[in-house]
Amino acid sequence: MRVPVRHIAGHLVWSTQGSVWAVYRLHPGPDARGHREETVQGTYVPAAVRDEELAKITRLVRSLSGAPRLYGMCAQVDPGEIALRMIEGIEPADQAPGAGRHPWVENIEATLDLLDDQEMHRRTLWLAVPLKTETAGLQMSASVGAAWAEVAPVLGMRPTPVARREVNAHREQASRVEAALAGGIAFRPARPAEIVWMIQHALHRGMAEPLLAEAETSELYNGQIRDGVLRSPSYADLGQVRLQEGGIAPDLDEPDEPKGADRISRSGRNAWWRLNSGSPLGRRWLLVESDTGVGYQAHLALAECPPAVSQDAADLFAQLETLDFPVDYTVDLTLVPAEKARDQVRRKKNELIDQADQYDARPTGMPSSVPEAARDLGEMDSRLRTSVEVEVQSVTVLTVWGPTAAVCDARARALTAQLGGADYRAVRPAGLQEALFTLGLPGTVRPGVVREFTQHQISEDWALGGAFTSTEVGDPNGMFLGIDLDCGTSRPVMINVADAPKVDASASMGIVGDLGAGKSVLQKLIAEAVWARGGCAICIDRTPVREWAAFARTAAKGRVQIIDAAQAEVSIDPLRMFGGPEGRHYALSYLTLQLGIGPMSTSGEVLHHAVEQAALSDAPSTHRVLEVLEEMSKSEASKRQDAAATLAGLIRVVATNSLARMIFDPALPPVRLDASSACDMIVITTAGLKLPPKAAFDKPEILHQQPLEALIGRAALYLIAAIARQAAFEDPERFTAVVADELYWLTSSAEGTALVHEILHDGRKHGAGLLGASHDALELGPDRGLMAYRALARTADRERARRGLEFVGLDGDDEELLRLVTTGLSPVGQKGREGEFLLACPRQNTGRVKVVIPRIPRIASSITTTPGGRTGASSQTTSAPSAGEVVPARPEEYSR
């Protein structure tokens, strides 16, 4: 075939047919240096955001003119691209001798094994705008160049070069197009290698195609102005393919065994009915043969749209993402100004009037289609009254493909059925497959034979189809979290909480869901990824089974420190952990809280003196404070003596309790807070500690009547919060995640609420974030609105589900969303549906994801809490998927 490109200069394309196009990449993501990134849209958006996006697209369509063309191409994604995104931004660390593989390398290899042989793609949008030739000289130059482009290949000569003045003139026209596009959706000029990739993608559907990721960074294929003219490299190699419409497929036909081989036609060839092959009318596909193999493509034209459709169901192009195979689309637009469109409507009205007069003379009367057409024309005429409105005359081509003709044909039939269910009629015309294929190449003129598929719509109605909309969930890089459930094919989802502070966003995450919905599994996966990528995780574990301690011992073996409040194996004495004024401050605050005294009272003054003396001793400790008070009770004046004796007695009561041993026992080794050198995970288990009820904090008289265990638990929680704060804010250059499962245990007390408040408000400045989970959004605390990452799991109670939807930024009164959260996410008892969440990220994109447990024994063996399910989780990691199996069909790999 002939490539329709003569020259490429930046994002300008000179075609062999005499036209010049400016090509733009829509929703381009970050620029080459990653400095700028647009806010992407998720699958689920509030009504206000949807209306805003619709207004932007409508303004964009109205700002265009002429015959622009939109391409929606599914770029093939290689698992290696996901691996590169997983290591992006990570500095290589020195491994100790004999330490084995880096833990993050294990995660990357597990992800590569999971995604191998999966059909993955990402939707890319491109806009090609034809540039008008304003002067007669440029028109003549374009005509001569196009004519010579037809002759030059035969003569073995190069295409006609383009003069500098022509290049400058078209660049000026392109700048005016960009000025008109500004203010709408994000775009950037396409790179020459990307324009060439568009051609390569169209030719390699159904085969291994060049990767867009390589074209995004390539400097090839660009023309250069030399000696006053534009000269481009050769693009002839791009067209080294053979196109055959209705080509015989070896998997369906057997052309080598003709029926009646002894009967030869006069032309010396057998007719198709004498071969073991079907009729050409049944082979409605396009065979594309290249040096890399053979691919089959089927092109469908949108022949009819419903006259009226609700706004919620009008997003035709967004619904293509739900299919379990990729679909490309090309929309050739002709934008007609309102005045001209009104003239066309008037002519059609006059024709209807003539038809009505003719039908009146018939006995059968007028058919119902005539008044319906009159009503539609009247509505269009009224909506065209504004001068800014335009009529969109569009030709839409949908393309599916496959490695075999059978796969391609099955996908085309499935797409036709899907569109038919939404009252759209798509046809796969025999004999026009190559013409429809040509329409999808950049720089080609629309073939005249496809005009019969033109659809007429007002700009706002056409914008409802969502052709300019791109949906995405998660972050551009980071850890591999799972699979996008809103995409029919395998689309990986990644999040990177550690990089959120670097882009001026909060790194905190809130997770809401019922018991067993997968909250703790999601937290553990993120915490493990944080330390494996070079960060630190501090986990507060209140579960009686100490699940976080068990997980940390296996997932971060050799790099974990366990602080068990009940077993008291290490000391959290503030005078031994912290040095200088900081240690004295925490010790005094802890003791005043534990004893229930005022810091400005006589007892408070005596306690302050005792803490200062204990801190100046050779072996500072809280036990030394008790000794100082006992000495003061024997040597001080009467009033101070009585206060010292009273305080010593109260502290002795607390110190003899086993729950306070981790504070008052000087024989225990102190906790090491230099997390960067000692460990990567610190787990603080609070099993055995009790807290006063939430109502007691509002009434001091009730608080003082609480059992000693509850008062000790409250004071110990203050020290735990101090440890978490100190470790989290110690090194702003190293990200630290403070993990609190069942966050209500913290937010029900003033001390815990203060810790949550401080991390949410100041964590971003210190490179820290909170990973909190609870059963109700209210239990995340009053500052939950500062959490940039939000996840909602199955919530059976409608009121809690409503609050959860509002927490992730969606409409809590939407019945469809309520059904999704209450019954549609991880239905109980359905294997393979575990670990489903609604996930919202800082880029304001919300979608459904399925969390995946990596097939790494150290992680999978202890990450789940399902009774009797841990051994199974470990054994599941050894099972290998069959080749070509779609990821969502593997239930054993997902969280419980």
ZAMARGU-4260 file (C-alpha; in steps of 0.2 Angstrom, whole numbers, plus 5000, padded with zeros to 4 digits):
<rodrens>
0) 5000/5000/5000 | 5005/5018/4998 | 5008/5028/5014 | 4998/5044/5013 | 5012/5055/5020
5) 5024/5066/5010 | 5032/5076/5024 | 5031/5078/5043 | 5037/5094/5051 | 5034/5094/5070
10) 5015/5090/5071 | 5012/5096/5053 | 5008/5082/5040 | 5009/5085/5021 | 4999/5071/5013
15) 5000/5064/4996 | 4983/5070/4992 | 4988/5088/4993 | 4981/5093/5010 | 4991/5098/5026
20) 4985/5093/5043 | 4990/5098/5061 | 4989/5083/5073 | 4987/5085/5092 | 4988/5073/5106
25) 4973/5075/5118 | 4974/5071/5136 | 4993/5069/5134 | 4997/5067/5153 | 5014/5074/5159
30) 5026/5082/5148 | 5043/5076/5144 | 5050/5081/5160 | 5035/5077/5170 | 5032/5095/5176
35) 5014/5097/5171 | 5000/5085/5172 | 4981/5087/5169 | 4967/5081/5180 | 4961/5065/5173
40) 4943/5059/5174 | 4938/5043/5182 | 4923/5032/5177 | 4912/5039/5191 | 4911/5057/5192
45) 4898/5069/5201 | 4885/5076/5190 | 4892/5094/5192 | 4909/5088/5185 | 4900/5078/5171
50) 4891/5094/5166 | 4907/5104/5166 | 4916/5091/5155 | 4901/5091/5143 | 4902/5110/5142
55) 4921/5110/5139 | 4919/5097/5125 | 4904/5107/5117 | 4915/5123/5117 | 4929/5113/5109
60) 4918/5107/5095 | 4911/5124/5092 | 4928/5132/5091 | 4933/5120/5077 | 4929/5123/5059
65) 4930/5113/5043 | 4932/5095/5043 | 4943/5089/5058 | 4945/5071/5062 | 4946/5062/5079
70) 4956/5046/5082 | 4953/5035/5097 | 4967/5022/5097 | 4970/5008/5109 | 4989/5008/5111
75) 4996/4991/5115 | 5004/4990/5132 | 5019/4979/5136 | 5022/4972/5154 | 5039/4980/5153
80) 5031/4997/5152 | 5022/4993/5169 | 5039/4987/5176 | 5047/5004/5171 | 5033/5014/5179
85) 5036/5004/5195 | 5054/5008/5196 | 5052/5026/5191 | 5059/5038/5204 | 5067/5025/5214
90) 5085/5027/5218 | 5095/5011/5218 | 5101/5006/5236 | 5116/4996/5240 | 5112/4979/5246
95) 5121/4970/5260 | 5131/4955/5255 | 5120/4939/5256 | 5104/4950/5257 | 5097/4942/5242
100) 5086/4951/5229 | 5079/4968/5233 | 5061/4966/5239 | 5055/4978/5226 | 5063/4968/5212
105) 5052/4953/5219 | 5036/4964/5217 | 5041/4969/5199 | 5044/4951/5194 | 5028/4945/5202
110) 5019/4959/5192 | 5027/4954/5176 | 5022/4936/5179 | 5004/4941/5182 | 5003/4952/5166
115) 5012/4941/5154 | 5002/4936/5139 | 4988/4948/5144 | 4979/4959/5131 | 4983/4976/5138
120) 4980/4993/5130 | 4977/5011/5135 | 4966/5023/5126 | 4974/5038/5117 | 4965/5052/5108
125) 4971/5062/5093 | 4964/5076/5084 | 4969/5080/5066 | 4964/5097/5059 | 4966/5101/5040
130) 4974/5118/5037 | 4966/5129/5024 | 4977/5135/5010 | 4973/5154/5009 | 4984/5160/4994
135) 4984/5154/4976 | 5002/5151/4976 | 5001/5139/4991 | 4986/5131/4982 | 4996/5128/4966
140) 5011/5122/4976 | 5000/5109/4986 | 4992/5103/4969 | 5009/5101/4961 | 5016/5092/4976
145) 5002/5080/4977 | 5003/5076/4958 | 5021/5073/4959 | 5019/5062/4974 | 5009/5050/4963
150) 5022/5050/4950 | 5039/5050/4960 | 5038/5032/4967 | 5036/5026/4949 | 5052/5035/4944
155) 5061/5031/4959 | 5063/5050/4964 | 5060/5059/4981 | 5044/5068/4985 | 5043/5087/4980
160) 5051/5097/4995 | 5041/5110/5003 | 5047/5128/5003 | 5051/5137/5019 | 5037/5150/5017
165) 5024/5137/5015 | 5030/5128/5031 | 5029/5145/5040 | 5012/5149/5033 | 5005/5133/5039
170) 5013/5134/5056 | 5005/5151/5058 | 4988/5143/5053 | 4991/5129/5066 | 4995/5142/5080
175) 4977/5150/5076 | 4970/5132/5078 | 4979/5130/5095 | 4972/5147/5101 | 4955/5141/5097
180) 4957/5125/5106 | 4965/5133/5122 | 4954/5133/5137 | 4945/5117/5133 | 4953/5099/5136
185) 4972/5097/5138 | 4982/5094/5122 | 4999/5096/5115 | 5006/5095/5097 | 5010/5077/5092
190) 5028/5072/5089 | 5033/5065/5072 | 5036/5048/5079 | 5019/5048/5087 | 5011/5052/5070
195) 5021/5038/5062 | 5015/5027/5076 | 4997/5030/5072 | 5001/5023/5054 | 5010/5008/5062
200) 4996/5005/5074 | 4983/5004/5060 | 4994/4992/5050 | 4998/4981/5064 | 4982/4978/5073
205) 4981/4959/5077 | 4999/4958/5077 | 5014/4963/5088 | 5014/4982/5086 | 5027/4996/5090
210) 5024/5003/5107 | 5018/5021/5109 | 5029/5022/5124 | 5044/5021/5113 | 5037/5034/5100
215) 5034/5046/5114 | 5052/5048/5117 | 5059/5046/5100 | 5067/5059/5089 | 5065/5050/5073
220) 5054/5054/5057 | 5055/5073/5058 | 5058/5083/5043 | 5072/5097/5043 | 5073/5113/5033
225) 5088/5114/5023 | 5093/5126/5009 | 5076/5135/5011 | 5065/5119/5009 | 5058/5105/5020
230) 5066/5088/5017 | 5059/5073/5026 | 5066/5055/5028 | 5058/5041/5018 | 5042/5034/5024
235) 5040/5021/5011 | 5045/5007/5022 | 5029/5010/5032 | 5019/5004/5018 | 5027/4987/5015
240) 5011/4978/5018 | 4998/4969/5008 | 4979/4973/5010 | 4966/4960/5004 | 4948/4963/5008
245) 4939/4947/5012 | 4955/4938/5012 | 4954/4919/5014 | 4958/4914/5032 | 4968/4897/5035
250) 4958/4894/5051 | 4941/4895/5042 | 4945/4890/5024 | 4955/4877/5015 | 4960/4884/4998
255) 4973/4871/4994 | 4960/4858/4992 | 4948/4863/4978 | 4932/4854/4974 | 4933/4846/4957
260) 4951/4850/4954 | 4950/4843/4937 | 4938/4856/4932 | 4948/4872/4928 | 4939/4888/4923
265) 4943/4897/4907 | 4954/4910/4916 | 4965/4896/4923 | 4958/4899/4941 | 4945/4891/4951
270) 4930/4901/4956 | 4927/4904/4975 | 4912/4891/4975 | 4924/4878/4969 | 4935/4880/4984
275) 4933/4875/5002 | 4929/4893/5007 | 4914/4903/5010 | 4907/4917/5000 | 4917/4934/4999
280) 4901/4942/5006 | 4904/4932/5022 | 4922/4937/5024 | 4919/4955/5029 | 4936/4958/5036
285) 4952/4966/5029 | 4968/4955/5029 | 4984/4965/5032 | 5000/4955/5029 | 5017/4962/5034
290) 5034/4955/5037 | 5029/4952/5055 | 5014/4942/5052 | 4996/4943/5047 | 4982/4952/5056
295) 4963/4953/5053 | 4953/4969/5055 | 4934/4972/5054 | 4928/4990/5051 | 4910/4995/5056
300) 4902/5011/5051 | 4889/5019/5062 | 4874/5019/5051 | 4860/5025/5063 | 4859/5033/5080
305) 4843/5033/5091 | 4833/5049/5089 | 4833/5052/5107 | 4843/5045/5121 | 4845/5050/5140
310) 4861/5059/5145 | 4866/5044/5157 | 4866/5032/5142 | 4872/5043/5128 | 4891/5040/5131
315) 4893/5028/5117 | 4912/5029/5116 | 4914/5027/5135 | 4904/5011/5134 | 4916/5004/5122
320) 4929/5002/5136 | 4918/4989/5145 | 4920/4976/5131 | 4933/4963/5134 | 4943/4967/5118
325) 4950/4984/5112 | 4940/4995/5099 | 4947/5009/5089 | 4936/5023/5082 | 4938/5036/5069
330) 4926/5051/5068 | 4927/5061/5053 | 4918/5078/5057 | 4910/5091/5046 | 4906/5106/5056
335) 4892/5117/5048 | 4888/5134/5055 | 4871/5138/5062 | 4865/5149/5048 | 4870/5136/5034
340) 4862/5122/5045 | 4846/5132/5046 | 4845/5134/5028 | 4847/5115/5026 | 4833/5112/5039
345) 4821/5124/5029 | 4824/5114/5013 | 4821/5098/5022 | 4805/5105/5030 | 4799/5110/5012
350) 4802/5093/5006 | 4792/5086/5020 | 4777/5097/5016 | 4778/5091/4998 | 4778/5073/5004
355) 4763/5077/5016 | 4753/5084/5001 | 4757/5068/4991 | 4752/5056/5005 | 4735/5065/5008
360) 4730/5059/4991 | 4732/5041/4995 | 4719/5030/5004 | 4732/5024/5017 | 4736/5042/5023
365) 4752/5049/5030 | 4764/5037/5038 | 4770/5041/5056 | 4788/5044/5050 | 4783/5060/5042
370) 4777/5069/5058 | 4791/5062/5068 | 4803/5069/5055 | 4794/5086/5056 | 4796/5086/5075
375) 4814/5082/5074 | 4817/5096/5061 | 4807/5108/5072 | 4818/5104/5087 | 4834/5106/5077
380) 4828/5122/5070 | 4824/5130/5087 | 4841/5124/5094 | 4851/5132/5080 | 4844/5149/5084
385) 4861/5154/5092 | 4875/5160/5081 | 4888/5150/5090 | 4879/5133/5088 | 4885/5121/5074
390) 4878/5106/5066 | 4890/5091/5067 | 4889/5079/5052 | 4900/5064/5057 | 4905/5048/5050
395) 4910/5036/5063 | 4921/5020/5060 | 4923/5007/5074 | 4937/4995/5071 | 4941/4978/5080
400) 4954/4965/5076 | 4962/4949/5080 | 4976/4937/5076 | 4964/4926/5067 | 4949/4929/5056
405) 4938/4919/5068 | 4942/4930/5083 | 4940/4946/5072 | 4923/4941/5066 | 4917/4936/5083
410) 4922/4953/5090 | 4914/4962/5076 | 4898/4952/5079 | 4899/4956/5098 | 4901/4974/5095
415) 4887/4975/5083 | 4876/4966/5096 | 4882/4978/5110 | 4878/4993/5100 | 4861/4986/5095
420) 4856/4984/5113 | 4858/5003/5114 | 4848/5007/5099 | 4863/5011/5088 | 4865/5002/5071
425) 4882/4997/5065 | 4885/4989/5048 | 4900/4980/5042 | 4899/4984/5023 | 4907/4971/5011
430) 4918/4980/4998 | 4921/4995/5009 | 4933/4988/5022 | 4948/4995/5014 | 4939/5012/5012
435) 4935/5013/5030 | 4952/5007/5035 | 4960/5022/5024 | 4949/5034/5034 | 4958/5029/5050
440) 4975/5034/5043 | 4981/5052/5047 | 4982/5063/5032 | 4969/5055/5021 | 4954/5063/5012
445) 4938/5055/5017 | 4933/5043/5003 | 4917/5048/4995 | 4908/5031/4997 | 4907/5033/5016
450) 4896/5048/5015 | 4881/5038/5016 | 4885/5034/5034 | 4884/5053/5039 | 4875/5057/5055
455) 4867/5074/5059 | 4868/5081/5077 | 4869/5097/5086 | 4886/5100/5095 | 4879/5096/5112
460) 4871/5080/5107 | 4886/5074/5099 | 4897/5079/5114 | 4886/5068/5125 | 4894/5053/5116
465) 4910/5055/5125 | 4922/5054/5110 | 4934/5067/5118 | 4933/5059/5135 | 4947/5048/5143
470) 4945/5039/5159 | 4959/5033/5171 | 4960/5027/5189 | 4976/5028/5200 | 4992/5037/5198
475) 5004/5037/5183 | 5017/5026/5192 | 5021/5018/5209 | 5015/5001/5215 | 5005/4989/5205
480) 4989/4989/5215 | 4977/4979/5204 | 4966/4979/5189 | 4953/4992/5183 | 4936/4984/5183
485) 4928/4997/5172 | 4939/4991/5158 | 4934/4975/5149 | 4953/4971/5145 | 4967/4970/5158
490) 4971/4988/5163 | 4984/4989/5177 | 4980/5001/5191 | 4995/5010/5200 | 4996/5021/5215
495) 5011/5030/5223 | 5007/5038/5240 | 5025/5041/5243 | 5026/5053/5229 | 5011/5063/5233
500) 5020/5076/5244 | 5032/5079/5230 | 5017/5085/5219 | 5010/5095/5233 | 4996/5083/5238
505) 4992/5074/5254 | 4999/5056/5255 | 4985/5051/5268 | 4973/5037/5263 | 4956/5033/5271
510) 4948/5016/5268 | 4930/5012/5272 | 4921/4995/5271 | 4912/4981/5280 | 4921/4967/5290
515) 4930/4956/5278 | 4929/4968/5263 | 4948/4968/5261 | 4953/4984/5270 | 4967/4977/5280
520) 4974/4968/5265 | 4974/4984/5255 | 4983/4993/5269 | 4996/4979/5271 | 5000/4979/5252
525) 5003/4998/5252 | 5013/4997/5268 | 5024/4983/5261 | 5026/4993/5245 | 5031/5009/5255
530) 5046/5000/5264 | 5051/4990/5249 | 5052/5006/5238 | 5064/5014/5252 | 5051/5021/5264
535) 5046/5017/5282 | 5030/5011/5289 | 5024/5013/5307 | 5009/5001/5310 | 4998/5003/5326
540) 4990/4985/5328 | 4975/4983/5340 | 4970/4966/5335 | 4970/4952/5348 | 4978/4940/5335
545) 4992/4953/5332 | 4990/4951/5313 | 5001/4966/5308 | 5015/4959/5319 | 5013/4942/5310
550) 5013/4950/5293 | 5028/4961/5296 | 5039/4947/5302 | 5036/4938/5286 | 5035/4952/5273
555) 5049/4963/5280 | 5060/4949/5289 | 5075/4956/5297 | 5069/4974/5295 | 5055/4975/5307
560) 5053/4980/5326 | 5039/4974/5336 | 5033/4984/5351 | 5021/4974/5361 | 5012/4983/5374
565) 5006/4968/5384 | 5021/4957/5383 | 5033/4972/5387 | 5048/4966/5377 | 5055/4984/5374
570) 5053/5000/5384 | 5043/5015/5378 | 5050/5026/5392 | 5050/5044/5385 | 5066/5048/5395
575) 5075/5034/5388 | 5069/5035/5370 | 5070/5054/5368 | 5084/5065/5373 | 5085/5083/5380
580) 5070/5094/5381 | 5059/5083/5370 | 5061/5068/5382 | 5056/5079/5397 | 5041/5086/5388
585) 5034/5069/5383 | 5038/5062/5401 | 5029/5076/5410 | 5014/5076/5398 | 5012/5057/5400
590) 5013/5058/5419 | 5001/5072/5421 | 4989/5063/5409 | 4991/5046/5419 | 4989/5054/5436
595) 4975/5066/5431 | 4983/5081/5439 | 4984/5099/5432 | 5002/5105/5426 | 4999/5122/5435
600) 4995/5115/5452 | 5006/5111/5467 | 5007/5093/5462 | 5011/5098/5444 | 5025/5109/5450
605) 5032/5095/5461 | 5031/5082/5446 | 5039/5095/5435 | 5054/5096/5447 | 5055/5077/5449
610) 5056/5075/5430 | 5069/5088/5428 | 5080/5080/5441 | 5077/5062/5434 | 5082/5069/5416
615) 5099/5076/5423 | 5104/5059/5431 | 5116/5047/5424 | 5102/5035/5419 | 5087/5045/5415
620) 5071/5035/5416 | 5053/5036/5422 | 5057/5024/5436 | 5070/5037/5441 | 5056/5050/5443
625) 5048/5038/5456 | 5064/5038/5466 | 5066/5057/5465 | 5048/5059/5472 | 5052/5047/5486
630) 5067/5057/5490 | 5057/5073/5490 | 5044/5066/5502 | 5057/5064/5515 | 5067/5080/5513
635) 5055/5094/5506 | 5044/5106/5516 | 5028/5100/5522 | 5017/5105/5508 | 5029/5099/5494
640) 5033/5084/5505 | 5014/5079/5505 | 5012/5082/5486 | 5028/5071/5483 | 5022/5057/5494
645) 5005/5057/5486 | 5012/5057/5468 | 5025/5043/5473 | 5011/5033/5479 | 5000/5035/5464
650) 5014/5031/5452 | 5019/5016/5462 | 5001/5010/5459 | 5003/5012/5441 | 5020/5005/5440
655) 5015/4989/5448 | 5003/4985/5434 | 5009/4974/5421 | 5002/4985/5407 | 5013/4999/5413
660) 5029/4988/5414 | 5035/4994/5396 | 5036/5012/5403 | 5043/5009/5421 | 5054/4994/5420
665) 5072/5001/5417 | 5078/4983/5413 | 5069/4983/5396 | 5079/4989/5381 | 5072/5005/5374
670) 5064/5007/5357 | 5075/5012/5343 | 5068/5027/5334 | 5081/5028/5320 | 5070/5019/5308
675) 5082/5023/5293 | 5096/5012/5300 | 5087/5000/5312 | 5071/4995/5303 | 5059/4998/5289
680) 5043/4993/5298 | 5039/4997/5316 | 5023/4988/5323 | 5016/4994/5339 | 5003/4981/5345
685) 4991/4987/5358 | 4982/4971/5362 | 4977/4971/5380 | 4976/4990/5382 | 4959/4997/5385
690) 4952/5015/5383 | 4939/5024/5392 | 4922/5025/5383 | 4921/5040/5371 | 4907/5048/5382
695) 4919/5048/5397 | 4931/5061/5389 | 4917/5074/5390 | 4914/5072/5409 | 4929/5072/5420
700) 4920/5065/5435 | 4916/5049/5424 | 4934/5049/5417 | 4941/5048/5435 | 4930/5033/5439
705) 4936/5022/5425 | 4946/5006/5429 | 4965/5008/5431 | 4967/4997/5415 | 4958/5010/5405
710) 4967/5025/5412 | 4984/5016/5409 | 4978/5012/5391 | 4974/5031/5388 | 4991/5037/5394
715) 5000/5023/5385 | 4991/5028/5369 | 4999/5046/5371 | 5016/5038/5371 | 5012/5027/5356
720) 5006/5043/5347 | 5022/5052/5352 | 5033/5037/5345 | 5023/5037/5329 | 5024/5056/5327
725) 5043/5056/5331 | 5047/5042/5319 | 5036/5049/5305 | 5043/5067/5306 | 5061/5062/5309
730) 5067/5062/5291 | 5057/5072/5278 | 5067/5065/5264 | 5061/5047/5268 | 5043/5044/5266
735) 5034/5037/5281 | 5017/5029/5282 | 5008/5028/5299 | 4996/5014/5297 | 4981/5013/5309
740) 4968/4999/5305 | 4951/5001/5313 | 4955/5019/5316 | 4940/5022/5327 | 4951/5015/5341
745) 4962/5031/5339 | 4948/5044/5335 | 4938/5039/5350 | 4951/5047/5362 | 4958/5065/5362
750) 4976/5058/5361 | 4972/5047/5346 | 4962/5061/5337 | 4977/5073/5340 | 4989/5061/5332
755) 4977/5059/5317 | 4975/5078/5316 | 4993/5081/5316 | 4998/5069/5303 | 4984/5075/5291
760) 4988/5093/5294 | 5007/5092/5294 | 5012/5076/5286 | 5014/5082/5268 | 5028/5095/5274
765) 5037/5081/5283 | 5035/5067/5270 | 5023/5057/5280 | 5005/5051/5277 | 4991/5041/5287
770) 4984/5025/5281 | 4968/5023/5291 | 4954/5011/5289 | 4937/5010/5297 | 4919/5003/5295
775) 4911/5020/5294 | 4918/5036/5286 | 4913/5046/5302 | 4926/5035/5312 | 4940/5042/5301
780) 4939/5058/5311 | 4934/5076/5308 | 4949/5079/5297 | 4945/5065/5285 | 4942/5078/5271
785) 4961/5080/5270 | 4964/5063/5264 | 4969/5063/5246 | 4967/5044/5243 | 4950/5037/5247
790) 4944/5019/5245 | 4926/5012/5248 | 4923/4993/5249 | 4907/4983/5251 | 4896/4992/5264
795) 4879/4983/5266 | 4871/4996/5277 | 4863/5010/5266 | 4867/5024/5278 | 4885/5019/5280
800) 4886/5017/5261 | 4879/5034/5258 | 4892/5042/5269 | 4905/5031/5261 | 4900/5038/5244
805) 4901/5056/5250 | 4918/5052/5257 | 4925/5047/5240 | 4917/5062/5232 | 4901/5054/5224
810) 4883/5057/5226 | 4877/5047/5241 | 4859/5048/5235 | 4862/5040/5218 | 4852/5023/5218
815) 4864/5015/5206 | 4879/5019/5216 | 4871/5013/5232 | 4867/4997/5224 | 4885/4995/5218
820) 4892/4998/5235 | 4879/4988/5245 | 4878/4973/5233 | 4890/4975/5218 | 4907/4976/5227
825) 4914/4959/5232 | 4898/4950/5235 | 4899/4938/5249 | 4902/4920/5245 | 4907/4923/5226
830) 4924/4917/5223 | 4935/4928/5212 | 4926/4944/5218 | 4936/4948/5233 | 4945/4964/5235
835) 4934/4976/5225 | 4935/4994/5229 | 4929/5011/5223 | 4946/5021/5223 | 4948/5040/5222
840) 4966/5047/5220 | 4973/5065/5221 | 4970/5068/5202 | 4951/5067/5206 | 4948/5051/5196
845) 4937/5038/5204 | 4935/5020/5197 | 4932/5002/5202 | 4948/4992/5205 | 4951/4974/5210
850) 4966/4973/5222 | 4979/4959/5218 | 4990/4950/5230 | 5007/4947/5222 | 5012/4929/5221
855) 5026/4932/5233 | 5027/4919/5247 | 5033/4931/5261 | 5018/4942/5257 | 5004/4930/5252
860) 5007/4918/5267 | 5001/4930/5281 | 4992/4945/5272 | 4974/4938/5274 | 4964/4936/5290
865) 4951/4924/5284 | 4950/4910/5297 | 4958/4894/5289 | 4963/4904/5273 | 4981/4908/5276
870) 4988/4892/5271 | 4978/4892/5255 | 4984/4910/5251 | 5002/4903/5252 | 4999/4889/5241
875) 4989/4899/5228 | 5005/4909/5225 | 5013/4894/5216 | 4999/4891/5204 | 5004/4897/5186
880) 4990/4904/5175 | 4987/4897/5158 | 4993/4907/5143 | 4981/4919/5137 | 4970/4919/5152
885) 4962/4936/5156 | 4967/4942/5173 | 4950/4945/5181 | 4947/4926/5178 | 4960/4921/5191
890) 4951/4923/5208 | 4965/4915/5218 | 4976/4930/5215 | 4965/4943/5223 | 4963/4949/5241
895) 4951/4942/5253
</rodrens>
